[in-house]
Amino acid sequence: MAVNLKEKNADELLSIDGIQVFVGQAGVKKTNHDDLTLMVLAPGNSVGAVFTQNRFCAAPVHICKAHLFDEDGVRALVVNTGNANAGTGVQGRNDALSICRAVAEQIDCAVSQVLPFSTGVILEPLPADKIVAALPDVKPVTWADAARAIMTTDTVPKAASREGKVGSNHTVRATGIAKGAGMIHPNMATMLGFIACDAKVSQPILQLLTQEVADMSFNSITVDGDTSTNDSFVIIATGRNGQSEIDNIADPRYQQLRDLLGSLALELAQSIVRDGEGATKFITIQVDNAASREDARKIAYAIAHSPLVKTAFYASDPNLGRLLAAIGYSGVDVNTDTLRMWLGDVLVAEEGGRAVSYTEEAGQRVMNEAEITVRIDLRSGRDSATVYTCDLSKEYVAINADYRS
């Protein structure tokens, strides 16, 4: 069940000059199923990427980190679903390299110019031979097809496009796809995200931009508080829109490009939350006027991770003391006498207790909605943070109990 999330048609997604997308069937976990995606990049591109901070990161993450800064640039990305190639030791890294080698031979580039990505079940050997055998038969597809091919427990493919002015005389086109529905929590989530744009950006500046865009989007979501072994977010700049290179953050175009790609990434990130495993509610938690952004994020995540809060949202139960309790144990030194909290447009708490104007009927009205905003005014500073999450349902338990079957 996805919360107000619709699949994009192929004609809603922009093609990006300088990148070709292919899909195939390797039979990693299921037969007659698109589970292999290949992206081939023309020379002259730049690539930025950020990865999971899970210490048990998957074999392809190790290989990507080693290959990302190859002096000749990235020429291909290869993605398989059905198996995470995580917890597979040296053999897993060798398997990932064998796939990179096969791609390199197929498109005539160096092995170190290929970035591998995997998603699926952890602690099982990757059938690399199946992937290698399927690579010659991949077919050119649209971005919409690729979005479907990288899905695992997702119920809806996730894709979006943007087009906007970057500089006075050039337009940048960007298209992105992502997958993820559970095991979602920064940094980052069991998610893969790929954005391609036709801007020209130096690799060091694109790497910085990628981290900033990730912080604006994928690092502000949580479904269940679990940080995956395979999280990866990539931005590709093909350099095909005719503009001069952006090679300095002081260039006004940097901010314009960051805003454009940040908007696209936020849509993809929110779509992951909307498709959270078993989700029935999309919840925005906004913390304002904090002493620091870190304080605001701690409070927002304390609420977003609380099973008691999330199950109350699922039940549409205005048991709002659970939210105040989460604020109280967040580790942030808050003044409970001045703090105020709203549920939607309803003032719930002020002056250390329930707002005089609050009624159970008003709280119930908001809790019955599919999209809910919780806003906390700490009244202790000027910083803020927003986190996006969902409820915790019986279906979440069922999906994850049956995941390997």
C-alpha positions as CSV (number, residue, x, y, z in Angstrom):
1,M,0.0,0.0,0.0
2,A,1.5,3.3,-1.0
3,V,0.3,6.6,0.4
4,N,-0.8,8.9,-2.4
5,L,2.0,7.6,-4.7
6,K,1.4,7.1,-8.4
7,E,3.6,5.5,-11.0
8,K,5.1,7.9,-13.6
9,N,4.6,7.1,-17.3
10,A,7.6,6.9,-19.6
11,D,6.5,10.1,-21.3
12,E,6.6,12.0,-18.0
13,L,10.3,11.3,-17.7
14,L,13.0,13.3,-19.6
15,S,15.7,11.5,-21.5
16,I,19.2,12.7,-20.7
17,D,21.8,13.1,-23.5
18,G,25.0,11.1,-22.8
19,I,23.5,8.1,-20.9
20,Q,21.9,4.9,-22.2
21,V,19.8,2.7,-20.0
22,F,19.3,-1.1,-20.5
23,V,17.4,-3.8,-18.6
24,G,17.7,-7.6,-18.6
25,Q,16.7,-10.7,-16.8
26,A,19.4,-12.6,-14.8
27,G,17.1,-14.8,-12.7
28,V,18.9,-13.8,-9.5
29,K,15.9,-14.6,-7.3
30,K,12.9,-14.9,-9.7
31,T,12.7,-16.1,-13.3
32,N,11.1,-14.1,-16.1
33,H,11.7,-10.9,-14.1
34,D,13.6,-7.8,-14.9
35,D,16.3,-7.7,-12.3
36,L,19.4,-6.3,-14.1
37,T,20.0,-2.7,-15.1
38,L,22.9,-1.3,-17.0
39,M,23.6,2.4,-17.4
40,V,26.3,3.3,-20.0
41,L,27.8,6.8,-19.8
42,A,29.4,8.6,-22.7
43,P,33.0,9.9,-22.1
44,G,33.3,13.4,-20.6
45,N,30.8,12.8,-17.7
46,S,31.4,13.3,-14.0
47,V,29.9,11.2,-11.2
48,G,29.4,11.9,-7.5
49,A,28.2,9.3,-5.0
50,V,27.6,8.7,-1.3
51,F,27.1,5.4,0.4
52,T,25.8,3.7,3.6
53,Q,27.6,4.3,6.8
54,N,26.8,0.8,8.0
55,R,30.1,-0.8,9.0
56,F,29.0,-4.0,7.4
57,C,28.6,-2.4,4.0
58,A,28.1,-4.7,1.1
59,A,30.7,-5.9,-1.4
60,P,29.6,-3.6,-4.2
61,V,29.8,-0.6,-1.9
62,H,33.5,-1.4,-1.3
63,I,34.1,-1.7,-5.1
64,C,32.2,1.5,-5.8
65,K,34.3,3.4,-3.3
66,A,37.4,2.1,-4.9
67,H,36.3,2.9,-8.5
68,L,34.5,6.2,-8.1
69,F,37.6,8.4,-8.4
70,D,39.2,6.5,-11.3
71,E,41.2,9.1,-13.3
72,D,39.6,8.1,-16.6
73,G,36.0,8.6,-15.2
74,V,33.1,6.3,-14.7
75,R,31.6,4.7,-17.9
76,A,29.0,2.3,-16.5
77,L,26.7,1.5,-13.6
78,V,25.3,-2.0,-13.2
79,V,22.5,-2.9,-10.8
80,N,21.1,-6.2,-9.7
81,T,18.1,-6.9,-7.5
82,G,17.3,-10.1,-5.6
83,N,20.6,-10.4,-3.8
84,A,22.4,-7.7,-1.8
85,N,25.9,-9.3,-2.0
86,A,26.3,-8.3,1.6
87,G,28.0,-10.3,4.3
88,T,29.7,-12.3,1.6
89,G,33.3,-11.5,2.4
90,V,36.2,-11.7,-0.1
91,Q,34.1,-13.9,-2.4
92,G,31.4,-11.2,-2.6
93,R,34.0,-8.6,-3.7
94,N,35.4,-11.0,-6.3
95,D,31.9,-11.6,-7.6
96,A,31.2,-7.8,-7.9
97,L,34.5,-7.4,-9.7
98,S,33.7,-10.2,-12.1
99,I,30.5,-8.4,-13.1
100,C,32.5,-5.2,-13.5
101,R,34.9,-7.1,-15.7
102,A,32.1,-8.4,-17.9
103,V,30.6,-4.9,-18.3
104,A,34.0,-3.5,-19.1
105,E,34.5,-6.1,-21.9
106,Q,31.1,-5.4,-23.3
107,I,31.4,-1.6,-23.6
108,D,35.2,-1.5,-24.0
109,C,36.3,0.4,-20.9
110,A,38.5,-0.4,-17.9
111,V,37.2,-2.5,-15.0
112,S,37.8,0.4,-12.7
113,Q,35.4,2.5,-14.7
114,V,32.4,0.4,-13.7
115,L,30.3,0.9,-10.5
116,P,28.3,-2.2,-9.3
117,F,25.2,-2.0,-7.1
118,S,23.2,-4.8,-5.5
119,T,20.0,-4.9,-3.4
120,G,18.0,-7.8,-1.9
121,V,18.7,-10.5,0.6
122,I,21.8,-10.2,2.9
123,L,24.2,-13.0,3.7
124,E,23.6,-15.1,0.6
125,P,26.2,-15.7,-2.2
126,L,25.6,-13.6,-5.3
127,P,25.0,-15.7,-8.4
128,A,27.4,-13.6,-10.4
129,D,27.5,-16.2,-13.2
130,K,23.9,-15.5,-14.0
131,I,24.4,-11.8,-14.1
132,V,27.4,-12.1,-16.4
133,A,25.5,-14.5,-18.7
134,A,22.6,-12.0,-18.9
135,L,24.6,-8.9,-19.7
136,P,24.9,-9.4,-23.5
137,D,21.1,-9.7,-23.8
138,V,20.1,-6.5,-22.0
139,K,17.7,-4.3,-24.0
140,P,17.5,-0.5,-24.3
141,V,14.7,0.9,-22.2
142,T,13.1,4.0,-20.8
143,W,13.8,5.4,-17.4
144,A,10.4,4.1,-16.3
145,D,11.4,0.6,-17.2
146,A,14.6,1.0,-15.2
147,A,12.7,2.3,-12.2
148,R,10.7,-1.0,-12.2
149,A,13.7,-3.2,-12.7
150,I,15.5,-1.9,-9.5
151,M,12.4,-2.6,-7.3
152,T,12.5,-5.2,-4.5
153,T,9.7,-4.9,-1.9
154,D,8.5,-1.6,-3.4
155,T,4.9,-1.6,-4.5
156,V,5.4,1.3,-6.9
157,P,8.4,2.3,-9.1
158,K,9.9,5.6,-8.1
159,A,11.0,8.1,-10.8
160,A,10.8,11.8,-11.5
161,S,12.2,14.5,-13.8
162,R,13.0,18.2,-13.5
163,E,14.0,20.9,-16.1
164,G,15.1,24.4,-15.2
165,K,17.4,27.3,-15.8
166,V,21.0,27.0,-14.5
167,G,22.8,30.2,-15.5
168,S,21.2,32.8,-17.8
169,N,21.4,30.9,-21.1
170,H,21.2,27.2,-20.4
171,T,18.6,24.7,-19.3
172,V,19.4,21.6,-17.3
173,R,17.4,18.4,-17.7
174,A,17.5,15.8,-14.9
175,T,15.8,12.5,-14.3
176,G,16.1,10.2,-11.3
177,I,15.0,6.8,-10.2
178,A,15.1,5.2,-6.7
179,K,14.1,2.1,-4.9
180,G,13.3,1.5,-1.2
181,A,10.4,0.7,1.0
182,G,11.8,-0.8,4.2
183,M,15.1,-0.9,6.2
184,I,15.0,2.9,5.7
185,H,17.0,5.3,7.9
186,P,19.9,7.6,7.3
187,N,22.6,7.3,6.5
188,M,21.1,6.5,4.1
189,A,18.3,3.8,3.8
190,T,17.9,0.4,2.1
191,M,17.7,2.5,-1.0
192,L,19.4,3.0,-4.3
193,G,19.0,6.4,-5.9
194,F,20.3,7.5,-9.3
195,I,20.0,11.0,-10.8
196,A,21.3,11.9,-14.2
197,C,21.5,15.5,-15.5
198,D,23.1,17.1,-18.6
199,A,24.9,19.8,-16.7
200,K,28.7,20.0,-16.9
201,V,30.3,19.8,-13.4
202,S,33.8,19.0,-12.2
203,Q,34.0,15.8,-10.3
204,P,35.1,17.3,-6.9
205,I,32.3,19.9,-7.1
206,L,29.8,17.2,-8.1
207,Q,30.9,15.1,-5.2
208,L,30.2,18.0,-2.8
209,L,26.9,18.6,-4.5
210,T,25.9,15.0,-4.1
211,Q,26.5,15.0,-0.4
212,E,24.5,18.3,0.0
213,V,21.6,16.9,-2.1
214,A,21.6,13.7,0.0
215,D,21.4,15.6,3.2
216,M,18.5,17.6,1.8
217,S,16.6,14.5,0.9
218,F,17.5,10.9,1.5
219,N,19.2,11.7,4.8
220,S,15.9,13.2,6.1
221,I,13.7,10.1,5.8
222,T,13.1,7.1,8.0
223,V,10.7,4.2,7.8
224,D,11.9,1.9,10.5
225,G,15.3,3.1,11.8
226,D,17.3,0.4,10.2
227,T,20.4,1.5,8.2
228,S,21.0,-0.9,5.3
229,T,24.3,-2.4,4.1
230,N,23.8,-1.3,0.5
231,D,22.6,2.3,0.5
232,S,23.9,4.3,-2.5
233,F,23.0,7.6,-4.0
234,V,24.6,8.7,-7.3
235,I,24.4,11.9,-9.4
236,I,25.7,11.8,-13.0
237,A,26.4,15.0,-14.9
238,T,26.9,14.2,-18.6
239,G,28.0,17.6,-19.6
240,R,25.9,17.6,-22.7
241,N,23.8,20.8,-22.3
242,G,26.5,23.1,-23.9
243,Q,27.3,25.1,-20.8
244,S,30.8,25.8,-19.4
245,E,31.9,23.7,-16.5
246,I,30.8,24.4,-12.9
247,D,34.0,24.0,-11.0
248,N,33.5,26.3,-8.0
249,I,30.8,26.5,-5.3
250,A,31.0,30.3,-5.6
251,D,29.6,30.0,-9.1
252,P,25.9,31.1,-8.9
253,R,25.0,28.2,-11.1
254,Y,26.0,25.8,-8.3
255,Q,23.2,26.9,-6.0
256,Q,20.7,26.8,-8.9
257,L,21.8,23.3,-9.8
258,R,21.6,22.2,-6.2
259,D,18.1,23.5,-5.8
260,L,17.0,21.8,-9.0
261,L,18.5,18.4,-8.1
262,G,17.6,18.8,-4.5
263,S,13.9,19.2,-5.4
264,L,14.1,16.1,-7.6
265,A,15.9,14.0,-4.9
266,L,13.4,15.1,-2.2
267,E,10.5,13.9,-4.4
268,L,12.2,10.5,-4.8
269,A,13.0,10.4,-1.1
270,Q,9.5,11.2,-0.1
271,S,8.2,8.6,-2.5
272,I,10.2,6.0,-0.6
273,V,8.5,6.9,2.6
274,R,5.1,7.0,0.9
275,D,5.8,3.4,-0.2
276,G,7.1,2.3,3.2
277,E,6.4,-1.3,3.8
278,G,2.8,-1.5,5.0
279,A,2.5,2.3,5.3
280,T,-0.9,3.9,5.5
281,K,0.1,7.4,6.7
282,F,2.8,9.9,5.4
283,I,4.0,11.9,8.3
284,T,6.1,15.2,8.3
285,I,7.8,16.1,11.5
286,Q,9.0,19.7,11.6
287,V,11.0,21.1,14.5
288,D,11.5,24.8,14.5
289,N,13.5,27.4,16.6
290,A,16.0,24.9,18.0
291,A,19.3,25.9,19.5
292,S,21.0,23.9,16.6
293,R,20.0,21.9,13.6
294,E,21.4,18.8,15.3
295,D,19.0,19.3,18.3
296,A,16.1,19.7,15.8
297,R,17.0,16.5,14.0
298,K,17.4,14.5,17.3
299,I,13.9,15.5,18.3
300,A,12.4,14.8,14.9
301,Y,14.0,11.4,14.7
302,A,13.1,10.5,18.3
303,I,9.4,10.9,17.3
304,A,9.8,9.3,13.9
305,H,11.5,6.2,15.3
306,S,9.2,5.6,18.3
307,P,7.1,2.4,17.8
308,L,4.5,3.8,20.2
309,V,4.1,6.9,18.1
310,K,4.1,5.1,14.8
311,T,1.5,2.6,15.9
312,A,-0.7,5.4,17.3
313,F,-0.6,7.0,13.9
314,Y,-1.5,3.6,12.3
315,A,-4.5,3.3,14.6
316,S,-5.5,7.0,14.1
317,D,-5.3,7.3,17.9
318,P,-4.7,10.8,19.2
319,N,-2.6,9.4,22.1
320,L,-0.4,12.5,21.7
321,G,1.4,12.1,25.0
322,R,3.6,9.6,23.2
323,L,5.0,12.4,21.1
324,L,5.8,14.5,24.1
325,A,7.5,11.5,25.7
326,A,9.7,11.1,22.6
327,I,10.7,14.7,22.8
328,G,11.6,14.3,26.4
329,Y,13.9,11.3,25.9
330,S,15.5,12.6,22.7
331,G,18.6,13.8,24.6
332,V,18.0,17.4,23.8
333,D,17.8,19.9,26.7
334,V,14.3,21.4,26.0
335,N,12.3,23.9,28.1
336,T,9.0,22.1,28.5
337,D,7.4,25.2,29.9
338,T,7.8,27.2,26.7
339,L,7.7,24.4,24.0
340,R,4.6,24.3,21.8
341,M,3.4,21.4,19.6
342,W,0.8,21.2,16.8
343,L,-0.8,18.3,15.1
344,G,-1.8,19.6,11.7
345,D,-3.5,22.9,12.4
346,V,-4.4,21.9,16.0
347,L,-2.4,23.3,19.0
348,V,-1.8,20.3,21.2
349,A,0.7,21.3,23.9
350,E,1.9,24.5,25.5
351,E,3.2,25.7,28.9
352,G,4.3,22.2,29.9
353,G,0.9,20.5,29.3
354,R,-2.1,20.1,27.1
355,A,-3.2,23.3,25.4
356,V,-6.4,24.8,26.9
357,S,-7.9,25.0,23.4
358,Y,-7.2,21.3,22.5
359,T,-10.0,18.8,22.2
360,E,-9.9,15.1,21.5
361,E,-12.3,15.6,18.6
362,A,-9.9,18.1,16.9
363,G,-7.0,15.7,17.4
364,Q,-9.0,12.8,16.1
365,R,-9.9,14.8,12.9
366,V,-6.2,15.2,12.0
367,M,-5.3,11.6,13.0
368,N,-7.8,10.3,10.5
369,E,-6.0,12.0,7.6
370,A,-3.6,10.1,5.3
371,E,-1.0,12.9,5.5
372,I,-0.2,14.5,8.8
373,T,2.2,17.2,9.9
374,V,3.6,17.4,13.4
375,R,5.2,20.8,14.2
376,I,7.2,21.5,17.3
377,D,8.3,25.1,18.2
378,L,11.2,24.8,20.7
379,R,11.5,28.6,21.2
380,S,15.2,28.2,22.0
381,G,17.0,29.3,18.9
382,R,16.7,29.8,15.1
383,D,17.6,26.4,13.6
384,S,15.1,23.9,12.2
385,A,14.9,20.4,10.7
386,T,12.2,18.4,8.9
387,V,12.0,14.6,8.8
388,Y,9.6,12.4,6.8
389,T,8.3,9.1,8.1
390,C,5.3,6.8,8.0
391,D,3.2,4.7,10.4
392,L,4.0,1.2,11.6
393,S,1.3,-1.3,10.6
394,K,0.6,-5.0,10.9
395,E,1.4,-5.4,7.2
396,Y,5.0,-4.1,7.9
397,V,5.5,-7.1,10.2
398,A,4.0,-9.5,7.7
399,I,6.1,-8.2,4.8
400,N,9.4,-8.5,6.7
401,A,8.4,-11.8,8.3
402,D,7.9,-13.3,4.9
403,Y,10.7,-11.4,3.0
404,R,12.8,-14.4,2.2
405,S,10.0,-16.8,1.2
